[in-house]
Amino acid sequence: MIAALKAAATGRIGLVGAAGTVGDRLAAYADAGLDEAVLVPATGGDPGGERTLTAVARTAGLA
């Protein structure tokens, strides 16, 4: 599905990129008033999904 989307669209509907990029986007959302985000890694059912969630939690200061 992601391959069918243009790169710009993917970046607008999801947090995509390196840990620092995702952290910066989360911080921008928080600054804009967001108080809750839902994270669903594209690698659900794969050990990579757990690594993704752990990395985002570290970046957001939650782990």
C-alpha positions in Angstrom: 0.0 0.0 0.0 2.7 2.5 0.9 4.4 1.8 -2.4 1.3 3.1 -4.2 1.4 6.4 -2.3 3.6 9.3 -3.4 6.5 9.9 -1.0 5.1 13.2 0.1 1.7 11.7 1.0 3.4 9.0 3.1 5.2 11.7 5.1 2.0 13.6 5.7 -0.1 10.7 7.0 2.6 8.9 8.9 5.7 9.4 11.0 8.3 8.1 8.6 12.1 8.3 8.9 15.0 8.1 11.3 14.4 8.2 15.1 15.4 11.9 15.2 13.0 12.8 12.4 10.1 11.0 14.1 11.0 12.5 17.4 11.0 16.0 15.9 7.6 15.4 14.3 6.1 14.0 17.6 7.5 17.1 19.4 5.9 19.4 16.8 2.5 17.7 17.2 2.8 18.0 21.0 3.7 21.7 20.6 0.5 22.1 18.5 -1.6 20.6 21.3 -1.6 16.9 20.6 -1.7 15.0 23.8 -2.0 11.4 22.5 -0.6 9.6 19.5 -1.4 6.1 18.2 1.6 4.1 16.9 1.1 1.2 14.6 4.4 0.0 13.1 4.1 -1.3 9.5 6.0 -4.4 10.7 3.2 -5.7 13.0 3.8 -9.4 13.9 7.5 -9.0 13.2 10.3 -8.4 15.7 11.0 -5.2 13.8 7.7 -3.8 15.1 8.8 -4.2 18.7 12.1 -2.5 17.9 10.2 0.4 16.2 8.0 1.0 19.2 10.9 0.8 21.6 12.9 3.3 19.5 10.0 5.7 19.3 9.4 5.4 23.1 13.1 6.2 23.7 13.0 9.1 21.3 9.9 10.5 23.1 11.5 10.0 26.5 9.1 7.3 27.5 11.6 4.4 27.9 
